[in-house]
Amino acid sequence: MVPGIFVREAGQSDVSTLIEYNLSLANETESILLDKDILRLGIEKALKLNDCRYLVAELNNKIVGQTMVTSEWSDWRNGVIWWMQSVYVNPDYRKRGVFQSILKHIENLAEKIPEVKALRLYVMDDNQIAQRVYQNLGMNNSNYLVYEKPHKT
């Protein structure tokens, strides 16, 4: 953990920041403008789900980063894979160990739950900066590609 950075589970009082950061994330990484009302509903629902949690990193009582963790059952491993999604660090606080602190917090949580077999995230294939960050933190390219077929809009 990086001194001064505190990681905690997000709550209802953090929704406005989570919305702001997710809007920025989608725009910055995929040039997508999300519908703010749908996003708010999605975040509020995520905060109530049992197998989903948002974590936020604070520095000087200001939220400077976020990550959402969801669970995927793996029959091959007879356990769960925690997916880190919506990873975002405020641009003013990048290269200060914010995501490193979030990842360490997630790793510490996972160590206490034997059912957790792996931590994963996906990253845009052209986001070389994020890929280097993840590699520098000990994560490896799993060589999976992600395919998607939208069902409903």
Secondary structure, 3 states (H helix, E strand, C coil): CCCCEEEEECCHHHHHHHHHHHHHHHHHHHCCCCCHHHHHHHHHHHCCCCCEEEEEEEECCEEEEEEEEEEEEECCCCEEEEEEEEEEECHHHCCCCHHHHHHHHHHHHHHCCCCEEEEEECCCCCCHHHHHHHHHCCCCCCCCCCCCCCCCC
